[in-house]
Amino acid sequence: TIEPHSPWQNKAEGQIRIVKGRALRRAARRRVPKRLWDYGLVYEAQIYSRTAGTDGRTGMERLTGDTPDISDWIDFEFYSGTGS
């Protein structure tokens, strides 16, 4: 069991912090409206899960056994800022 309100005891908290930080930086850089923040978080999580870790394998590869193609995620940036 873990102690309540102790984020350092859950290994996932560190990864969540990384994804959240990336999403916030991208949102600030691209001037994403706050109402779209959760979509940006999903976008960053999808990229992060398809990026190789310290063992040279991606999270998706560990789960499915297939090497993912990240080109679709890199070709198009989240929130172009066009339109009204």
N, CA, C and O of each residue as an XYZ file, in Angstrom:
336
protein
N       0.845     -1.192      0.000
C       0.000      0.000      0.000
C       0.880      1.243      0.000
O       2.027      1.214      0.447
N       0.325      2.320     -0.506
C       1.071      3.580     -0.515
C       0.424      4.557      0.453
O      -0.751      4.440      0.800
N       1.207      5.499      0.866
C       0.741      6.534      1.782
C      -0.104      7.544      1.002
O       0.292      7.947     -0.092
N      -1.261      7.964      1.535
C      -2.092      8.936      0.829
C      -1.340     10.249      0.576
O      -0.527     10.683      1.392
N      -1.630     10.865     -0.566
C      -1.048     12.160     -0.949
C       0.479     12.105     -1.028
O       1.161     13.059     -0.653
N       1.011     10.977     -1.521
C       2.454     10.799     -1.670
C       2.771     10.452     -3.125
O       2.958      9.279     -3.447
N       2.836     11.456     -4.015
C       3.038     11.165     -5.432
C       4.383     10.519     -5.735
O       4.517      9.871     -6.773
N       5.374     10.669     -4.880
C       6.692     10.083     -5.127
C       6.667      8.567     -4.988
O       7.620      7.907     -5.402
N       5.612      7.991     -4.422
C       5.536      6.553     -4.248
C       4.917      5.850     -5.458
O       4.977      4.624     -5.546
N       4.329      6.594     -6.384
C       3.727      6.013     -7.569
C       4.629      6.302     -8.770
O       4.852      7.466     -9.101
N       5.146      5.274     -9.419
C       6.096      5.445    -10.527
C       5.479      6.165    -11.715
O       6.192      6.827    -12.469
N       4.174      6.051    -11.896
C       3.512      6.703    -13.026
C       3.485      8.214    -12.881
O       3.394      8.921    -13.885
N       3.560      8.727    -11.666
C       3.483     10.170    -11.437
C       4.608     10.920    -12.149
O       4.382     12.017    -12.660
N       5.799     10.359    -12.193
C       6.918     11.004    -12.879
C       6.675     11.120    -14.371
O       6.989     12.145    -14.976
N       6.115     10.072    -14.971
C       5.810     10.096    -16.403
C       4.678     11.066    -16.701
O       4.711     11.762    -17.716
N       3.691     11.119    -15.842
C       2.586     12.058    -16.004
C       3.107     13.488    -15.936
O       2.667     14.350    -16.697
N       4.031     13.736    -15.038
C       4.629     15.069    -14.906
C       5.351     15.479    -16.192
O       5.271     16.634    -16.610
N       6.054     14.530    -16.819
C       6.768     14.804    -18.065
C       5.788     15.148    -19.180
O       5.971     16.141    -19.884
N       4.751     14.333    -19.345
C       3.769     14.557    -20.407
C       3.026     15.876    -20.177
O       2.798     16.634    -21.120
N       2.657     16.145    -18.943
C       1.947     17.387    -18.631
C       2.830     18.607    -18.922
O       2.350     19.602    -19.465
N       4.097     18.535    -18.568
C       5.015     19.639    -18.837
C       5.178     19.890    -20.327
O       5.199     21.038    -20.772
N       5.293     18.815    -21.095
C       5.412     18.957    -22.550
C       4.149     19.577    -23.137
O       4.220     20.445    -24.007
N       2.992     19.125    -22.654
C       1.726     19.656    -23.162
C       1.587     21.140    -22.832
O       1.130     21.918    -23.668
N       1.973     21.535    -21.633
C       1.875     22.945    -21.248
C       2.822     23.821    -22.059
O       2.456     24.924    -22.465
N       4.030     23.337    -22.295
C       4.983     24.114    -23.107
C       4.504     24.255    -24.549
O       4.604     25.332    -25.136
N       3.982     23.168    -25.119
C       3.482     23.234    -26.495
C       2.270     24.158    -26.571
O       2.135     24.925    -27.525
N       1.394     24.093    -25.582
C       0.207     24.954    -25.575
C       0.603     26.423    -25.501
O      -0.009     27.262    -26.162
N       1.605     26.738    -24.714
C       2.062     28.127    -24.604
C       2.717     28.581    -25.904
O       2.482     29.700    -26.361
N       3.532     27.727    -26.495
C       4.226     28.057    -27.733
C       3.254     28.246    -28.899
O       3.435     29.144    -29.722
N       2.228     27.406    -28.968
C       1.274     27.433    -30.081
C       0.056     28.309    -29.787
O      -0.810     28.487    -30.644
N      -0.004     28.855    -28.568
C      -1.142     29.688    -28.129
C      -2.473     28.944    -28.256
O      -3.425     29.433    -28.864
N      -2.508     27.766    -27.672
C      -3.686     26.908    -27.709
C      -4.697     27.416    -26.675
O      -4.321     27.686    -25.534
N      -5.980     27.551    -27.056
C      -6.994     27.960    -26.084
C      -7.115     26.945    -24.947
O      -6.919     25.748    -25.154
N      -7.434     27.423    -23.765
C      -7.515     26.547    -22.585
C      -8.539     25.430    -22.746
O      -8.371     24.351    -22.178
N      -9.590     25.677    -23.509
C     -10.620     24.645    -23.664
C     -10.121     23.433    -24.461
O     -10.760     22.381    -24.449
N      -8.982     23.577    -25.153
C      -8.402     22.468    -25.922
C      -7.222     21.810    -25.207
O      -6.555     20.950    -25.782
N      -6.961     22.203    -23.971
C      -5.806     21.712    -23.238
C      -5.799     20.191    -23.135
O      -4.744     19.573    -23.277
N      -6.951     19.579    -22.892
C      -6.981     18.124    -22.718
C      -6.643     17.382    -24.013
O      -6.072     16.293    -23.959
N      -6.979     17.940    -25.159
C      -6.592     17.329    -26.432
C      -5.072     17.382    -26.610
O      -4.470     16.439    -27.123
N      -4.472     18.464    -26.191
C      -3.019     18.585    -26.253
C      -2.334     17.570    -25.354
O      -1.282     17.033    -25.699
N      -2.932     17.312    -24.208
C      -2.380     16.319    -23.287
C      -2.423     14.925    -23.919
O      -1.461     14.165    -23.805
N      -3.516     14.592    -24.573
C      -3.634     13.301    -25.256
C      -2.605     13.215    -26.387
O      -1.965     12.179    -26.566
N      -2.446     14.303    -27.149
C      -1.478     14.346    -28.246
C      -0.067     14.068    -27.725
O       0.659     13.258    -28.301
N       0.321     14.735    -26.643
C       1.654     14.522    -26.069
C       1.813     13.109    -25.536
O       2.878     12.510    -25.684
N       0.774     12.568    -24.920
C       0.847     11.202    -24.391
C       1.014     10.190    -25.522
O       1.738      9.205    -25.373
N       0.346     10.429    -26.653
C       0.475      9.534    -27.800
C       1.904      9.569    -28.356
O       2.469      8.524    -28.675
N       2.478     10.751    -28.469
C       3.858     10.867    -28.951
C       4.818     10.224    -27.953
O       5.723      9.488    -28.346
N       4.622     10.498    -26.671
C       5.512      9.965    -25.636
C       5.484      8.437    -25.611
O       6.521      7.805    -25.407
N       4.311      7.838    -25.816
C       4.216      6.382    -25.793
C       4.838      5.746    -27.035
O       5.104      4.544    -27.055
N       5.066      6.551    -28.065
C       5.679      6.052    -29.296
C       7.150      6.450    -29.415
O       7.758      6.264    -30.469
N       7.714      6.988    -28.359
C       9.112      7.403    -28.326
C       9.903      6.396    -27.494
O       9.446      5.972    -26.432
N      11.070      6.020    -27.966
C      11.868      4.987    -27.305
C      12.317      5.422    -25.916
O      12.659      6.582    -25.688
N      12.308      4.482    -25.013
C      12.771      4.719    -23.661
C      14.241      4.372    -23.513
O      14.966      4.300    -24.505
N      14.683      4.158    -22.295
C      16.094      3.883    -22.033
C      16.549      2.530    -22.577
O      17.736      2.334    -22.835
N      15.615      1.601    -22.752
C      15.984      0.285    -23.287
C      15.909      0.232    -24.808
O      16.137     -0.829    -25.390
N      15.595      1.350    -25.471
C      15.532      1.395    -26.925
C      14.219      0.930    -27.506
O      14.073      0.861    -28.727
N      13.255      0.609    -26.651
C      11.937      0.168    -27.108
C      10.891      1.188    -26.694
O      11.032      1.855    -25.670
N       9.847      1.304    -27.493
C       8.768      2.228    -27.166
C       7.759      1.557    -26.237
O       7.731      0.334    -26.107
N       6.938      2.378    -25.598
C       5.888      1.823    -24.752
C       4.906      0.988    -25.554
O       4.472     -0.073    -25.104
N       4.552      1.471    -26.757
C       3.638      0.724    -27.622
C       4.258     -0.601    -28.060
O       3.564     -1.611    -28.176
N       5.561     -0.589    -28.303
C       6.253     -1.804    -28.716
C       6.262     -2.827    -27.582
O       6.110     -4.025    -27.824
N       6.435     -2.367    -26.363
C       6.413     -3.277    -25.214
C       5.041     -3.926    -25.053
O       4.938     -5.097    -24.687
N       3.980     -3.148    -25.334
C       2.621     -3.674    -25.177
C       2.206     -4.594    -26.309
O       1.662     -5.671    -26.070
N       2.461     -4.171    -27.552
C       1.942     -4.906    -28.708
C       2.967     -5.782    -29.399
O       2.595     -6.736    -30.083
N       4.254     -5.484    -29.238
C       5.296     -6.229    -29.925
C       5.621     -5.664    -31.298
O       6.577     -6.104    -31.937
N       4.837     -4.696    -31.761
C       5.061     -4.065    -33.065
C       5.760     -2.726    -32.881
O       5.486     -2.003    -31.923
N       6.666     -2.396    -33.803
C       7.330     -1.095    -33.778
C       6.381     -0.062    -34.378
O       5.994     -0.193    -35.539
N       5.998      0.963    -33.617
C       5.032      1.945    -34.125
C       5.664      2.917    -35.113
O       6.868      3.171    -35.075
N       4.830      3.455    -35.997
C       5.245      4.472    -36.953
C       4.827      5.831    -36.398
O       3.633      6.110    -36.284
N       5.783      6.669    -36.056
C       5.509      7.949    -35.433
C       5.361      9.081    -36.454
O       5.049     10.212    -36.083
N       5.583      8.781    -37.736
C       5.585      9.835    -38.749
C       4.244     10.563    -38.850
O       4.226     11.767    -39.106
N       3.125      9.867    -38.657
C       1.820     10.539    -38.696
C       1.688     11.572    -37.586
O       1.042     12.603    -37.776
N       2.285     11.314    -36.444
C       2.187     12.226    -35.311
C       3.137     13.409    -35.456
O       2.858     14.493    -34.944
N       4.248     13.214    -36.145
C       5.238     14.276    -36.301
C       4.922     15.172    -37.496
O       5.230     16.364    -37.474
N       4.307     14.606    -38.543
C       4.003     15.387    -39.747
C       3.041     16.542    -39.474
O       3.154     17.598    -40.096
N       2.115     16.354    -38.568
C       1.106     17.370    -38.285
C       1.221     17.833    -36.842
O       1.169     17.030    -35.911
N       1.375     19.113    -36.675
C       1.507     19.720    -35.348
C       0.136     19.888    -34.710
O      -0.852     20.121    -35.406
N       0.075     19.770    -33.400
C      -1.174     19.982    -32.688
C      -1.539     21.460    -32.711
O      -0.718     22.313    -32.373
N      -2.750     21.755    -33.103
C      -3.342     23.093    -33.127
C      -2.554     24.074    -33.994
O      -1.531     24.626    -33.590
N      -3.072     24.259    -35.183
C      -2.414     25.172    -36.130
C      -2.748     26.626    -35.842
O      -2.030     27.519    -36.290
N      -3.827     26.887    -35.100
C      -4.176     28.257    -34.762
C      -4.887     29.002    -35.879
O      -5.101     30.209    -35.765
N      -5.253     28.329    -36.936
C      -5.957     28.991    -38.025
C      -7.452     28.908    -37.783
O      -7.912     28.058    -37.021
N      -8.186     29.749    -38.401
C      -9.634     29.769    -38.254
C     -10.047     30.731    -37.150
O      -9.214     31.405    -36.545
N     -11.356     30.778    -36.902
C     -11.834     31.702    -35.862
C     -12.471     30.981    -34.720
O     -12.924     31.614    -33.766
